[in-house]
Amino acid sequence: MNFAYGGSGVFDTWIKNLPNLETQINSLKQLFVDQIYTKNDFANSVVLVSTSGNDYSFYLRQNGTLQDMSNFTRRLINQLAKNLKQIHELGVQKIAVAGIGPAGCFPQQTASSSYKICNENFNSASEFHNDVLKRALRKLNYENRKSVFIFLDFYSTFKSAINQHKHSSGNMDCKNPLRPCCDGVTSQNGCGQVHENGERKYVVCKHPELSFFWDSVHPSQNGWHSVYLSLHPTLRELLLH
């Protein structure tokens, strides 16, 4: 089952009436209240919680700064920890929690360098988020006296997959993993943008299947597959234990 909504976050984001994480968890709870699923069903389930970066995008849209982001990160992780407890209280014994990837390597940030280098300031912010999250998960596991919450290291797996892509791509047009396949014709345009006269204001690469990023913020299917291969040992352990 999937309760996720594109554009949502732990907190409310810029899209009105979009359910935040707690509201999504309440939808899961309702299945128990309605007796569609039992405690035993939940006990034999695996839950994936992935919050992406929408909370940070909204924070920056509201004139938040990188300098003050650490305080926001702590508030974000505190709320996320409360939400994770709510899921565990339903009887779920395996909860995988995704960290965030290297935000500074996403095309939205690498565009300023013509997609040549990652923005290390944003990468440092991503690492800080993951460090605070890992500490929160260790605390939750200590309180439960067992490893209910498993951290998925998206940061390292993304970095590894990006580096591997640089050396393994079979097409010269896709050798640079930091460049998105779908991009605006100017810095003022974005992927999928169309002028009112019907003119397309974006271009798509010749070989989307070889790209790592689809647009400025989303990996392509090939990119996600590369990340999955790196995460496979962790996911296998999660399912078998």
GROMACS elastic network, one bead per residue, 0.5 to 0.9 nm:
[ bonds ]
;  ai    aj funct       b0    kb
    2     5     6  0.87491   500
    3    21     6  0.89928   500
    3    24     6  0.57726   500
    3    25     6  0.78430   500
    3    27     6  0.75156   500
    3    28     6  0.76569   500
    4     8     6  0.76803   500
    4    19     6  0.86856   500
    4    20     6  0.89852   500
    4    21     6  0.81418   500
    4    24     6  0.70168   500
    4    50     6  0.88011   500
    5     8     6  0.55879   500
    5     9     6  0.85448   500
    5    18     6  0.73823   500
    5    19     6  0.73120   500
    5    20     6  0.84003   500
    5    24     6  0.85717   500
    6     9     6  0.87530   500
    6    18     6  0.87655   500
    7    13     6  0.72052   500
    7    14     6  0.80596   500
    7    15     6  0.70163   500
    7    18     6  0.78436   500
    7    54     6  0.60901   500
    7    55     6  0.89254   500
    8    11     6  0.77946   500
    8    12     6  0.68618   500
    8    13     6  0.60746   500
    8    14     6  0.85141   500
    8    15     6  0.76388   500
    8    18     6  0.62409   500
    8    19     6  0.65992   500
    8    20     6  0.56747   500
    8    21     6  0.75249   500
    8    51     6  0.80856   500
    8    52     6  0.89776   500
    8    54     6  0.64099   500
    8    55     6  0.78090   500
    9    12     6  0.61994   500
    9    13     6  0.63566   500
    9    18     6  0.89816   500
    9    19     6  0.82050   500
    9    20     6  0.53817   500
    9    21     6  0.60967   500
    9    51     6  0.58946   500
    9    52     6  0.76094   500
    9    53     6  0.76709   500
    9    54     6  0.55847   500
    9    55     6  0.53653   500
    9    56     6  0.89794   500
   10    13     6  0.85416   500
   10    20     6  0.55089   500
   10    22     6  0.72489   500
   10    51     6  0.66708   500
   10    54     6  0.85160   500
   10    55     6  0.67246   500
   10    76     6  0.70576   500
   10    77     6  0.88387   500
   10    79     6  0.72621   500
   10    80     6  0.64551   500
   10    83     6  0.85276   500
   11    19     6  0.89875   500
   11    20     6  0.56481   500
   11    21     6  0.70771   500
   11    22     6  0.84438   500
   11    55     6  0.65176   500
   11    76     6  0.76926   500
   11    79     6  0.82720   500
   12    15     6  0.78528   500
   12    16     6  0.79549   500
   12    17     6  0.84843   500
   12    18     6  0.73286   500
   12    19     6  0.73881   500
   12    20     6  0.54918   500
   12    21     6  0.85983   500
   12    55     6  0.77321   500
   12    58     6  0.86879   500
   13    16     6  0.73023   500
   13    18     6  0.76883   500
   13    20     6  0.78950   500
   13    54     6  0.69551   500
   13    55     6  0.63898   500
   13    57     6  0.84288   500
   13    58     6  0.57474   500
   13    59     6  0.85623   500
   14    18     6  0.87630   500
   14    54     6  0.88469   500
   14    57     6  0.88862   500
   14    58     6  0.61344   500
   14    61     6  0.85651   500
   15    18     6  0.59490   500
   16    19     6  0.87287   500
   17    20     6  0.88899   500
   19    22     6  0.77246   500
   19    23     6  0.53246   500
   19    24     6  0.61664   500
   20    23     6  0.53866   500
   20    24     6  0.63478   500
   20    25     6  0.88329   500
   21    24     6  0.50313   500
   21    25     6  0.62389   500
   21    26     6  0.86683   500
   21    51     6  0.82631   500
   21    80     6  0.82336   500
   21    83     6  0.73351   500
   22    25     6  0.50144   500
   22    26     6  0.62415   500
   22    27     6  0.88047   500
   22    80     6  0.88759   500
   22    83     6  0.61812   500
   22    86     6  0.85977   500
   23    27     6  0.65115   500
   23    28     6  0.89191   500
   24    27     6  0.51461   500
   24    28     6  0.66914   500
   24    29     6  0.88738   500
   25    29     6  0.62400   500
   25    30     6  0.86646   500
   25    83     6  0.76870   500
   25    86     6  0.76684   500
   25    87     6  0.69743   500
   26    30     6  0.61405   500
   26    31     6  0.88946   500
   27    30     6  0.51367   500
   27    31     6  0.69005   500
   28    31     6  0.55070   500
   28    32     6  0.72407   500
   28    87     6  0.85781   500
   29    32     6  0.53109   500
   29    33     6  0.64187   500
   29    34     6  0.87238   500
   29    87     6  0.84017   500
   29    90     6  0.73307   500
   30    34     6  0.59404   500
   30    35     6  0.83560   500
   30    36     6  0.86159   500
   31    34     6  0.51610   500
   31    35     6  0.61803   500
   31    36     6  0.52191   500
   31    37     6  0.59294   500
   31    38     6  0.85355   500
   32    36     6  0.59469   500
   32    37     6  0.51824   500
   32    38     6  0.59876   500
   32    39     6  0.75891   500
   32    42     6  0.89363   500
   32    90     6  0.82880   500
   33    36     6  0.76952   500
   33    37     6  0.83906   500
   33    38     6  0.89653   500
   34    37     6  0.78424   500
   35    38     6  0.63880   500
   37    40     6  0.80778   500
   37    41     6  0.59723   500
   37    42     6  0.73707   500
   38    41     6  0.50968   500
   38    42     6  0.65226   500
   38    43     6  0.86635   500
   39    42     6  0.51267   500
   39    43     6  0.60824   500
   39    44     6  0.87491   500
   39    90     6  0.68027   500
   39    91     6  0.57856   500
   39    92     6  0.81184   500
   40    44     6  0.63709   500
   40    45     6  0.87738   500
   40    91     6  0.75957   500
   40    92     6  0.88513   500
   41    44     6  0.53539   500
   41    45     6  0.64264   500
   41    91     6  0.85760   500
   41    92     6  0.85180   500
   42    45     6  0.50797   500
   42    46     6  0.79983   500
   42    90     6  0.68410   500
   42    91     6  0.55512   500
   42    93     6  0.78160   500
   43    46     6  0.83118   500
   43    90     6  0.82185   500
   43    91     6  0.51228   500
   43    93     6  0.56035   500
   43    94     6  0.80668   500
   44    91     6  0.87705   500
   44    92     6  0.71387   500
   44    93     6  0.73609   500
   44    94     6  0.82764   500
   45    92     6  0.63273   500
   45    93     6  0.73871   500
   45    94     6  0.69334   500
   45    95     6  0.87616   500
   46    92     6  0.70532   500
   46    93     6  0.73455   500
   46    94     6  0.50162   500
   46    95     6  0.58760   500
   46    96     6  0.74536   500
   46   238     6  0.83915   500
   46   239     6  0.77011   500
   47    87     6  0.84032   500
   47    92     6  0.74538   500
   47    93     6  0.87016   500
   47    94     6  0.63948   500
   47    96     6  0.60973   500
   47    97     6  0.84051   500
   48    94     6  0.86948   500
   48    95     6  0.59286   500
   48    97     6  0.59922   500
   48    98     6  0.75406   500
   49    84     6  0.83231   500
   49    95     6  0.73274   500
   49    96     6  0.62047   500
   49    98     6  0.62752   500
   50    96     6  0.84089   500
   50    97     6  0.61013   500
   50    99     6  0.73812   500
   50   100     6  0.82798   500
   51    54     6  0.74446   500
   51    55     6  0.81028   500
   51    80     6  0.89673   500
   51    97     6  0.85770   500
   51    98     6  0.72889   500
   51    99     6  0.80207   500
   51   100     6  0.78025   500
   52    55     6  0.79806   500
   52    56     6  0.89123   500
   52    98     6  0.81220   500
   52    99     6  0.79015   500
   52   100     6  0.59751   500
   52   101     6  0.81601   500
   53    56     6  0.53572   500
   53    57     6  0.63072   500
   53    58     6  0.88134   500
   53   100     6  0.70777   500
   53   101     6  0.88396   500
   53   103     6  0.82606   500
   54    58     6  0.61869   500
   54    59     6  0.84728   500
   55    58     6  0.52675   500
   55    59     6  0.61422   500
   55    60     6  0.87703   500
   55    76     6  0.81210   500
   56    60     6  0.61628   500
   56    61     6  0.84757   500
   56    64     6  0.87647   500
   56    69     6  0.84254   500
   56    72     6  0.85823   500
   56    73     6  0.85421   500
   57    60     6  0.52649   500
   57    61     6  0.61664   500
   57    62     6  0.87384   500
   58    62     6  0.62781   500
   58    63     6  0.89296   500
   58    64     6  0.85572   500
   59    62     6  0.52830   500
   59    63     6  0.69070   500
   59    64     6  0.52818   500
   59    65     6  0.81391   500
   59    69     6  0.83766   500
   59    72     6  0.81758   500
   60    63     6  0.51898   500
   60    65     6  0.63616   500
   60    66     6  0.82692   500
   60    69     6  0.89159   500
   61    64     6  0.68777   500
   64    67     6  0.85527   500
   64    68     6  0.70576   500
   64    69     6  0.71224   500
   65    68     6  0.54549   500
   65    69     6  0.60687   500
   66    70     6  0.77956   500
   66   121     6  0.78955   500
   66   122     6  0.77909   500
   66   125     6  0.75783   500
   67    70     6  0.73345   500
   68    71     6  0.59827   500
   68    72     6  0.70860   500
   69    72     6  0.50553   500
   69    73     6  0.60971   500
   69    74     6  0.87797   500
   69   125     6  0.75683   500
   70    74     6  0.63866   500
   70    75     6  0.88423   500
   70   125     6  0.75353   500
   70   128     6  0.75288   500
   70   129     6  0.79153   500
   71    74     6  0.52695   500
   71    75     6  0.65291   500
   71    76     6  0.86879   500
   72    75     6  0.51703   500
   72    76     6  0.60855   500
   72    77     6  0.86783   500
   73    77     6  0.61370   500
   73    78     6  0.85131   500
   73   125     6  0.88022   500
   73   128     6  0.81112   500
   73   129     6  0.60663   500
   73   132     6  0.78866   500
   74    77     6  0.52429   500
   74    78     6  0.60899   500
   74    79     6  0.86693   500
   74   129     6  0.80138   500
   74   132     6  0.70805   500
   74   133     6  0.87514   500
   75    78     6  0.51310   500
   75    79     6  0.63265   500
   75    80     6  0.86138   500
   76    79     6  0.53332   500
   76    80     6  0.61738   500
   76    81     6  0.86973   500
   77    81     6  0.59982   500
   77    82     6  0.85953   500
   77   129     6  0.79332   500
   77   132     6  0.70447   500
   77   133     6  0.60745   500
   77   136     6  0.74087   500
   78    81     6  0.52127   500
   78    82     6  0.65211   500
   78    83     6  0.88632   500
   78   133     6  0.88145   500
   78   136     6  0.78505   500
   79    82     6  0.51365   500
   79    83     6  0.63562   500
   79    84     6  0.87445   500
   80    84     6  0.61761   500
   80    85     6  0.86871   500
   80   133     6  0.87119   500
   81    84     6  0.50435   500
   81    85     6  0.63104   500
   81    86     6  0.87751   500
   81   133     6  0.83815   500
   81   136     6  0.66769   500
   81   137     6  0.75773   500
   81   140     6  0.78541   500
   82    85     6  0.51817   500
   82    86     6  0.65004   500
   83    86     6  0.50880   500
   83    87     6  0.65989   500
   83    88     6  0.88793   500
   84    87     6  0.51731   500
   84    88     6  0.63397   500
   84    89     6  0.86801   500
   84    95     6  0.80525   500
   84    97     6  0.88114   500
   84   140     6  0.88855   500
   84   149     6  0.84636   500
   85    88     6  0.50366   500
   85    89     6  0.60843   500
   85    90     6  0.88346   500
   85   140     6  0.79931   500
   86    89     6  0.51348   500
   86    90     6  0.67735   500
   87    90     6  0.54379   500
   87    91     6  0.74005   500
   87    92     6  0.64842   500
   87    95     6  0.82368   500
   88    91     6  0.53981   500
   88    93     6  0.65692   500
   88    94     6  0.83106   500
   88    95     6  0.77830   500
   88   148     6  0.80447   500
   89    92     6  0.71265   500
   92    95     6  0.70871   500
   92   148     6  0.82547   500
   93   147     6  0.85188   500
   93   148     6  0.53892   500
   93   149     6  0.81385   500
   94   147     6  0.80653   500
   94   148     6  0.50771   500
   94   149     6  0.63306   500
   94   150     6  0.75769   500
   94   238     6  0.75200   500
   94   239     6  0.85725   500
   95   148     6  0.60040   500
   95   150     6  0.61991   500
   95   151     6  0.87408   500
   95   238     6  0.88979   500
   96   148     6  0.83258   500
   96   149     6  0.58339   500
   96   151     6  0.60003   500
   96   152     6  0.66286   500
   96   235     6  0.87688   500
   96   238     6  0.79367   500
   97   133     6  0.89323   500
   97   137     6  0.86581   500
   97   149     6  0.68501   500
   97   150     6  0.59846   500
   97   151     6  0.50600   500
   97   152     6  0.58677   500
   97   153     6  0.89130   500
   98   130     6  0.89310   500
   98   150     6  0.84359   500
   98   151     6  0.59674   500
   98   153     6  0.65720   500
   98   154     6  0.65319   500
   99   126     6  0.85157   500
   99   127     6  0.89553   500
   99   129     6  0.77228   500
   99   130     6  0.55021   500
   99   133     6  0.74048   500
   99   134     6  0.84799   500
   99   151     6  0.68478   500
   99   152     6  0.58993   500
   99   153     6  0.56256   500
   99   154     6  0.54783   500
   99   155     6  0.68997   500
  100   103     6  0.76479   500
  100   126     6  0.63181   500
  100   127     6  0.81519   500
  100   129     6  0.75534   500
  100   130     6  0.67393   500
  100   152     6  0.89253   500
  100   153     6  0.76855   500
  100   154     6  0.56271   500
  100   155     6  0.59770   500
  101   104     6  0.87147   500
  101   105     6  0.84828   500
  101   106     6  0.87478   500
  101   123     6  0.82498   500
  101   126     6  0.67485   500
  101   127     6  0.84561   500
  101   130     6  0.89807   500
  101   153     6  0.80114   500
  101   156     6  0.75657   500
  101   157     6  0.80397   500
  101   158     6  0.60990   500
  101   159     6  0.79791   500
  102   105     6  0.55866   500
  102   106     6  0.71811   500
  102   118     6  0.85209   500
  102   119     6  0.89880   500
  102   120     6  0.87706   500
  102   122     6  0.74024   500
  102   124     6  0.82291   500
  102   125     6  0.86796   500
  102   126     6  0.58962   500
  102   127     6  0.76142   500
  102   154     6  0.80164   500
  102   155     6  0.53230   500
  102   156     6  0.81206   500
  102   158     6  0.70116   500
  102   159     6  0.70583   500
  103   106     6  0.54611   500
  103   107     6  0.88667   500
  103   108     6  0.85614   500
  103   109     6  0.74107   500
  103   118     6  0.84758   500
  103   119     6  0.79526   500
  103   120     6  0.88607   500
  103   122     6  0.56821   500
  103   123     6  0.55498   500
  103   124     6  0.88555   500
  103   125     6  0.81457   500
  103   126     6  0.62991   500
  103   155     6  0.87262   500
  103   217     6  0.87896   500
  104   107     6  0.80905   500
  104   108     6  0.81202   500
  104   109     6  0.54691   500
  104   110     6  0.68116   500
  104   117     6  0.86903   500
  104   118     6  0.50490   500
  104   120     6  0.59114   500
  104   121     6  0.70298   500
  104   124     6  0.83174   500
  104   125     6  0.88144   500
  104   126     6  0.81950   500
  105   108     6  0.81871   500
  105   109     6  0.65281   500
  105   110     6  0.60812   500
  105   115     6  0.87067   500
  105   117     6  0.73328   500
  105   119     6  0.63611   500
  105   120     6  0.82687   500
  105   122     6  0.83596   500
  105   123     6  0.73800   500
  105   159     6  0.83087   500
  105   162     6  0.88423   500
  105   178     6  0.65591   500
  106   109     6  0.57233   500
  106   110     6  0.62730   500
  106   111     6  0.86532   500
  106   115     6  0.89635   500
  106   118     6  0.76021   500
  106   119     6  0.87816   500
  106   178     6  0.65564   500
  106   179     6  0.85599   500
  106   180     6  0.86950   500
  106   213     6  0.78271   500
  106   216     6  0.64946   500
  106   217     6  0.59818   500
  106   218     6  0.80009   500
  106   219     6  0.84815   500
  107   111     6  0.55554   500
  107   112     6  0.88750   500
  107   115     6  0.65509   500
  107   118     6  0.86680   500
  107   178     6  0.57384   500
  107   179     6  0.60699   500
  107   180     6  0.62564   500
  107   213     6  0.76292   500
  107   215     6  0.73078   500
  107   217     6  0.64545   500
  107   218     6  0.88069   500
  108   111     6  0.58685   500
  108   112     6  0.82930   500
  108   215     6  0.84694   500
  108   217     6  0.61399   500
  109   112     6  0.65494   500
  109   113     6  0.82992   500
  109   115     6  0.82575   500
  109   118     6  0.71221   500
  109   119     6  0.62350   500
  109   122     6  0.81111   500
  109   216     6  0.82307   500
  110   113     6  0.55020   500
  110   114     6  0.65585   500
  110   116     6  0.66269   500
  110   117     6  0.60298   500
  110   118     6  0.55170   500
  110   119     6  0.64356   500
  110   178     6  0.68079   500
  110   179     6  0.79965   500
  111   116     6  0.80069   500
  111   117     6  0.88808   500
  111   178     6  0.85220   500
  111   179     6  0.78899   500
  111   187     6  0.87276   500
  111   216     6  0.85029   500
  112   115     6  0.70335   500
  112   116     6  0.87518   500
  113   116     6  0.54922   500
  113   117     6  0.62443   500
  113   118     6  0.82132   500
  113   119     6  0.87835   500
  114   117     6  0.80764   500
  114   179     6  0.81930   500
  115   118     6  0.78353   500
  115   176     6  0.78360   500
  115   177     6  0.85586   500
  115   178     6  0.53670   500
  115   179     6  0.53956   500
  115   180     6  0.86340   500
  116   176     6  0.79085   500
  116   178     6  0.69519   500
  116   179     6  0.81773   500
  117   120     6  0.88034   500
  117   178     6  0.77930   500
  118   121     6  0.89048   500
  118   122     6  0.85003   500
  118   123     6  0.77778   500
  118   178     6  0.80635   500
  119   122     6  0.57053   500
  119   123     6  0.64030   500
  119   124     6  0.88607   500
  120   124     6  0.59532   500
  120   125     6  0.85061   500
  121   124     6  0.51842   500
  121   125     6  0.64438   500
  121   126     6  0.88167   500
  122   126     6  0.62842   500
  122   127     6  0.87153   500
  123   127     6  0.62498   500
  123   128     6  0.86325   500
  123   155     6  0.88505   500
  124   127     6  0.50403   500
  124   128     6  0.61688   500
  124   129     6  0.86497   500
  125   128     6  0.50775   500
  125   129     6  0.62767   500
  125   130     6  0.87541   500
  126   129     6  0.51157   500
  126   130     6  0.63399   500
  126   131     6  0.86972   500
  126   155     6  0.77255   500
  127   130     6  0.50958   500
  127   131     6  0.61289   500
  127   132     6  0.86773   500
  127   155     6  0.74694   500
  128   131     6  0.50631   500
  128   132     6  0.62285   500
  128   133     6  0.84883   500
  129   132     6  0.53324   500
  129   133     6  0.61092   500
  129   134     6  0.86617   500
  130   134     6  0.60365   500
  130   135     6  0.86001   500
  130   153     6  0.81832   500
  130   155     6  0.81623   500
  131   134     6  0.51913   500
  131   135     6  0.63438   500
  131   136     6  0.87159   500
  132   135     6  0.52327   500
  132   136     6  0.63038   500
  132   137     6  0.87880   500
  133   136     6  0.50525   500
  133   137     6  0.62414   500
  133   138     6  0.86765   500
  133   151     6  0.83795   500
  134   137     6  0.50717   500
  134   138     6  0.61658   500
  134   139     6  0.86170   500
  134   151     6  0.67811   500
  135   138     6  0.51307   500
  135   139     6  0.62813   500
  135   140     6  0.87432   500
  136   139     6  0.51415   500
  136   140     6  0.63038   500
  136   141     6  0.87262   500
  137   140     6  0.50194   500
  137   141     6  0.61270   500
  137   142     6  0.84862   500
  137   148     6  0.88872   500
  137   149     6  0.61258   500
  137   150     6  0.75420   500
  137   151     6  0.75093   500
  138   141     6  0.51363   500
  138   142     6  0.60733   500
  138   143     6  0.86228   500
  138   147     6  0.84015   500
  138   149     6  0.80413   500
  139   142     6  0.50378   500
  139   143     6  0.62194   500
  139   144     6  0.86887   500
  140   143     6  0.51336   500
  140   144     6  0.63084   500
  140   145     6  0.85457   500
  140   146     6  0.89810   500
  140   147     6  0.85875   500
  140   148     6  0.81840   500
  140   149     6  0.74685   500
  141   144     6  0.50415   500
  141   145     6  0.58636   500
  141   146     6  0.54870   500
  141   147     6  0.51759   500
  141   148     6  0.60802   500
  141   149     6  0.64215   500
  142   146     6  0.67253   500
  142   147     6  0.79468   500
  143   146     6  0.80882   500
  144   147     6  0.76490   500
  144   148     6  0.76022   500
  145   148     6  0.87885   500
  146   149     6  0.86699   500
  147   150     6  0.69992   500
  150   234     6  0.89741   500
  150   238     6  0.77813   500
  152   155     6  0.88059   500
  152   231     6  0.75659   500
  152   234     6  0.74898   500
  152   235     6  0.84439   500
  153   156     6  0.59121   500
  153   157     6  0.64031   500
  153   158     6  0.86287   500
  153   231     6  0.78074   500
  154   157     6  0.51360   500
  154   158     6  0.57671   500
  154   159     6  0.83992   500
  154   227     6  0.77286   500
  154   231     6  0.80707   500
  155   158     6  0.53668   500
  155   159     6  0.62640   500
  155   160     6  0.86281   500
  156   159     6  0.51337   500
  156   160     6  0.60261   500
  156   161     6  0.84746   500
  156   230     6  0.89890   500
  157   160     6  0.50598   500
  157   161     6  0.59666   500
  157   162     6  0.84630   500
  157   226     6  0.85368   500
  157   227     6  0.57298   500
  157   228     6  0.83267   500
  157   229     6  0.88162   500
  157   230     6  0.56761   500
  157   231     6  0.67513   500
  158   161     6  0.50593   500
  158   162     6  0.59933   500
  158   163     6  0.85378   500
  158   223     6  0.86557   500
  158   224     6  0.88552   500
  158   226     6  0.82527   500
  158   227     6  0.58863   500
  158   230     6  0.83990   500
  159   162     6  0.51687   500
  159   163     6  0.62089   500
  159   164     6  0.85703   500
  160   163     6  0.52358   500
  160   164     6  0.61152   500
  160   165     6  0.85557   500
  160   227     6  0.82365   500
  160   230     6  0.78675   500
  161   164     6  0.50538   500
  161   165     6  0.60330   500
  161   166     6  0.87742   500
  161   212     6  0.87947   500
  161   223     6  0.76641   500
  161   226     6  0.57303   500
  161   227     6  0.59263   500
  161   229     6  0.87773   500
  161   230     6  0.73460   500
  162   165     6  0.50775   500
  162   166     6  0.65329   500
  162   176     6  0.89235   500
  162   177     6  0.60783   500
  162   178     6  0.78771   500
  162   212     6  0.74422   500
  162   223     6  0.81891   500
  162   226     6  0.84954   500
  162   227     6  0.88255   500
  163   166     6  0.53298   500
  163   167     6  0.70741   500
  163   177     6  0.81695   500
  164   167     6  0.54965   500
  164   168     6  0.61572   500
  164   169     6  0.84866   500
  164   226     6  0.88457   500
  165   168     6  0.51340   500
  165   169     6  0.56452   500
  165   174     6  0.87518   500
  165   175     6  0.71943   500
  165   176     6  0.79574   500
  165   177     6  0.63877   500
  165   211     6  0.87107   500
  165   212     6  0.74310   500
  165   223     6  0.86616   500
  165   226     6  0.84076   500
  166   169     6  0.63433   500
  166   174     6  0.84016   500
  166   175     6  0.53953   500
  166   176     6  0.60697   500
  166   177     6  0.63158   500
  167   170     6  0.88045   500
  167   175     6  0.74668   500
  168   171     6  0.89672   500
  168   175     6  0.80385   500
  169   172     6  0.73804   500
  169   173     6  0.89579   500
  169   174     6  0.64398   500
  169   175     6  0.56477   500
  169   176     6  0.87475   500
  169   177     6  0.89447   500
  169   210     6  0.67344   500
  169   211     6  0.83168   500
  170   173     6  0.89510   500
  170   174     6  0.78275   500
  170   175     6  0.78079   500
  170   210     6  0.76520   500
  171   174     6  0.55645   500
  171   175     6  0.64929   500
  171   207     6  0.80792   500
  171   210     6  0.74040   500
  172   175     6  0.51101   500
  172   176     6  0.82456   500
  173   176     6  0.75855   500
  173   205     6  0.77609   500
  173   206     6  0.77486   500
  173   207     6  0.78117   500
  173   210     6  0.88635   500
  173   211     6  0.86660   500
  174   177     6  0.65916   500
  174   179     6  0.79725   500
  174   181     6  0.81923   500
  174   205     6  0.83145   500
  174   206     6  0.89668   500
  174   207     6  0.75306   500
  174   208     6  0.85104   500
  174   210     6  0.61938   500
  174   211     6  0.54860   500
  174   212     6  0.79365   500
  175   178     6  0.89965   500
  175   179     6  0.89039   500
  175   210     6  0.88077   500
  175   211     6  0.81974   500
  176   179     6  0.58137   500
  176   180     6  0.88472   500
  176   211     6  0.83852   500
  176   212     6  0.84787   500
  177   180     6  0.74434   500
  177   211     6  0.65948   500
  177   212     6  0.52081   500
  177   213     6  0.67453   500
  177   223     6  0.87994   500
  178   212     6  0.74780   500
  178   213     6  0.70191   500
  179   182     6  0.88452   500
  179   183     6  0.86189   500
  179   211     6  0.82521   500
  179   212     6  0.80463   500
  179   213     6  0.68680   500
  179   214     6  0.87477   500
  179   215     6  0.84245   500
  179   216     6  0.83093   500
  180   183     6  0.62089   500
  180   204     6  0.86954   500
  180   205     6  0.82774   500
  180   211     6  0.72419   500
  180   212     6  0.72882   500
  180   214     6  0.52559   500
  180   216     6  0.60817   500
  180   217     6  0.86744   500
  180   218     6  0.87080   500
  180   219     6  0.83575   500
  180   220     6  0.86599   500
  181   203     6  0.79792   500
  181   204     6  0.55180   500
  181   206     6  0.82359   500
  181   207     6  0.80348   500
  181   208     6  0.60614   500
  181   210     6  0.89937   500
  181   211     6  0.60515   500
  181   212     6  0.78587   500
  181   213     6  0.62405   500
  181   215     6  0.61543   500
  181   216     6  0.88834   500
  181   220     6  0.82032   500
  182   190     6  0.81891   500
  182   191     6  0.53490   500
  182   192     6  0.78363   500
  182   202     6  0.67901   500
  182   203     6  0.56969   500
  182   205     6  0.64123   500
  182   208     6  0.84052   500
  182   213     6  0.83237   500
  182   214     6  0.57186   500
  182   215     6  0.50741   500
  182   216     6  0.79857   500
  183   186     6  0.83520   500
  183   187     6  0.89165   500
  183   189     6  0.78122   500
  183   190     6  0.58268   500
  183   192     6  0.81725   500
  183   201     6  0.86317   500
  183   202     6  0.53828   500
  183   203     6  0.55922   500
  183   204     6  0.66574   500
  183   205     6  0.85963   500
  183   214     6  0.84925   500
  183   215     6  0.62210   500
  183   216     6  0.73434   500
  184   187     6  0.65316   500
  184   188     6  0.73023   500
  184   191     6  0.52999   500
  184   192     6  0.78833   500
  184   193     6  0.74149   500
  184   200     6  0.89703   500
  184   201     6  0.57849   500
  184   203     6  0.63011   500
  184   204     6  0.89744   500
  185   188     6  0.80724   500
  185   189     6  0.62268   500
  185   190     6  0.77009   500
  185   191     6  0.87582   500
  185   200     6  0.86856   500
  185   201     6  0.55242   500
  185   203     6  0.64548   500
  186   189     6  0.53901   500
  186   190     6  0.79990   500
  186   201     6  0.78819   500
  186   202     6  0.81293   500
  187   190     6  0.75965   500
  189   192     6  0.87585   500
  189   193     6  0.65076   500
  189   194     6  0.89133   500
  189   201     6  0.62380   500
  189   202     6  0.69690   500
  190   193     6  0.55690   500
  190   201     6  0.72880   500
  190   202     6  0.63700   500
  190   215     6  0.82659   500
  190   216     6  0.81288   500
  191   194     6  0.89480   500
  191   201     6  0.76812   500
  191   202     6  0.53877   500
  191   203     6  0.74258   500
  191   204     6  0.82927   500
  191   214     6  0.88764   500
  191   215     6  0.62934   500
  191   216     6  0.79126   500
  192   200     6  0.75605   500
  192   201     6  0.73305   500
  192   202     6  0.61658   500
  192   203     6  0.85120   500
  193   199     6  0.88992   500
  193   200     6  0.64451   500
  193   201     6  0.53961   500
  193   202     6  0.62905   500
  194   197     6  0.79538   500
  194   198     6  0.59020   500
  194   199     6  0.56630   500
  194   201     6  0.53364   500
  194   202     6  0.76577   500
  195   198     6  0.52605   500
  195   199     6  0.50979   500
  195   200     6  0.62735   500
  195   201     6  0.65961   500
  196   199     6  0.72996   500
  197   200     6  0.89768   500
  200   203     6  0.77839   500
  204   207     6  0.84672   500
  204   208     6  0.75724   500
  204   214     6  0.89322   500
  205   208     6  0.59381   500
  205   211     6  0.82198   500
  206   209     6  0.89422   500
  207   210     6  0.56127   500
  207   211     6  0.69094   500
  208   211     6  0.52401   500
  208   212     6  0.84357   500
  208   213     6  0.88905   500
  208   214     6  0.74341   500
  208   220     6  0.76769   500
  208   221     6  0.88072   500
  208   222     6  0.83693   500
  209   212     6  0.84225   500
  209   220     6  0.77786   500
  209   221     6  0.73592   500
  209   222     6  0.60584   500
  210   220     6  0.86683   500
  210   222     6  0.64403   500
  210   223     6  0.84263   500
  211   214     6  0.68906   500
  211   219     6  0.84616   500
  211   220     6  0.65069   500
  211   221     6  0.84779   500
  211   222     6  0.65527   500
  211   223     6  0.69284   500
  212   219     6  0.58051   500
  212   220     6  0.54325   500
  212   221     6  0.77799   500
  212   222     6  0.59689   500
  212   224     6  0.78307   500
  212   226     6  0.84660   500
  213   216     6  0.72516   500
  213   217     6  0.75851   500
  213   218     6  0.59467   500
  213   221     6  0.83601   500
  213   222     6  0.82528   500
  213   223     6  0.62475   500
  213   224     6  0.88376   500
  214   217     6  0.78182   500
  214   218     6  0.57127   500
  214   219     6  0.52320   500
  214   221     6  0.79211   500
  214   223     6  0.83573   500
  215   218     6  0.54840   500
  215   219     6  0.70790   500
  215   220     6  0.77918   500
  216   219     6  0.84330   500
  219   222     6  0.77139   500
  219   223     6  0.52271   500
  219   224     6  0.60571   500
  220   224     6  0.62314   500
  220   225     6  0.84826   500
  221   224     6  0.51990   500
  221   225     6  0.61134   500
  221   226     6  0.86825   500
  222   225     6  0.50341   500
  222   226     6  0.62981   500
  222   227     6  0.87843   500
  223   226     6  0.51915   500
  223   227     6  0.64303   500
  223   228     6  0.86941   500
  224   227     6  0.50110   500
  224   228     6  0.60588   500
  224   229     6  0.86537   500
  225   229     6  0.62722   500
  225   230     6  0.88020   500
  226   229     6  0.52443   500
  226   230     6  0.66057   500
  226   231     6  0.88622   500
  227   230     6  0.51998   500
  227   231     6  0.62875   500
  227   232     6  0.85966   500
  228   232     6  0.58260   500
  228   235     6  0.88716   500
  229   232     6  0.51039   500
  229   233     6  0.81661   500
  230   233     6  0.73569   500
  230   234     6  0.85650   500
  231   234     6  0.55154   500
  231   235     6  0.62307   500
  231   236     6  0.86591   500
  232   235     6  0.50600   500
  232   236     6  0.59703   500
  232   237     6  0.85599   500
  233   236     6  0.51207   500
  233   237     6  0.62418   500
  233   238     6  0.86340   500
  234   237     6  0.51822   500
  234   238     6  0.61949   500
  234   239     6  0.88150   500
  235   239     6  0.63104   500
  235   240     6  0.86702   500
  236   239     6  0.52819   500
  236   240     6  0.61424   500
  236   241     6  0.85940   500
  237   240     6  0.52428   500
  237   241     6  0.59896   500
  238   241     6  0.57806   500
